[in-house]
C-alpha cells in the first residue's frame, strides 16, 4: 500500500480520539495497525485523556485507519472521533511512530 502514497494522492488527517483510550495499549495497537496499512504519521496521548493521531496516506488508507481508530481495538471505548483534514502543503512523514504525551 505504500505505493499509493508515492504514486497517488497523499492526504493527511489530524484525529482526536475521545473515550477510554489511554492505559489499554491503544497507541501501541495504533502503531501496529498503521504499519500494516502503510500509513505514516504519529500517535500520542493528550493530558485531557484523549489520543491524538496524525495520519498520512491515500484516501483509502485514511478511511481504513479512521474506521479502525473508532472501533478497531476491542478494549477501547471510543466516544467520538474529531477528524480534521490537513490541507497541503505539508511535510511527508517517513514512518509511523509513538510520540510522548502532550
Residue pairs with C-beta under 8 A, 6 or more apart in sequence:
1 37
1 38
1 57
1 58
1 61
2 38
4 38
4 57
4 58
4 60
4 61
5 38
5 40
5 56
5 57
5 58
5 61
8 58
9 58
9 59
10 56
10 57
10 58
10 92
11 56
11 57
11 58
11 59
11 62
11 85
12 41
12 54
12 55
12 56
12 85
12 86
12 88
12 90
13 54
13 55
13 62
13 66
13 83
13 84
13 85
13 86
14 52
14 53
14 54
14 83
14 84
14 86
15 52
15 53
15 54
15 55
15 66
15 69
15 81
15 82
15 83
15 84
16 46
16 50
16 51
16 52
16 53
16 81
16 82
17 26
17 50
17 51
17 52
17 53
17 69
17 70
17 76
17 78
17 81
18 49
18 50
18 78
18 79
18 80
18 81
18 82
19 76
19 77
19 78
19 79
19 80
20 76
20 77
20 78
21 49
21 50
21 51
21 76
21 77
21 78
22 45
22 49
22 51
24 73
24 75
24 76
25 73
25 75
26 51
26 73
26 75
26 76
27 43
27 44
27 45
27 51
27 98
28 98
29 72
29 73
30 43
30 51
30 53
30 68
30 69
30 73
30 98
31 43
31 96
31 97
31 98
33 65
33 68
33 72
34 40
34 41
34 43
34 55
34 65
34 96
35 96
37 57
37 61
37 64
37 65
38 57
38 61
39 55
39 56
39 57
39 61
39 62
39 65
39 96
40 55
40 56
40 57
40 92
40 93
40 94
40 95
40 96
41 53
41 54
41 55
41 56
41 93
41 96
42 53
42 54
42 93
42 96
42 97
42 98
42 99
43 51
43 52
43 53
43 54
43 96
43 97
43 98
43 99
44 51
44 52
44 98
44 99
44 100
44 101
44 102
45 51
45 52
45 101
45 102
46 52
46 101
46 102
47 101
47 102
52 102
53 65
53 69
54 86
54 93
55 61
55 62
55 65
55 66
55 96
56 90
56 92
56 93
57 65
66 81
66 83
69 78
69 81
70 78
70 81
71 78
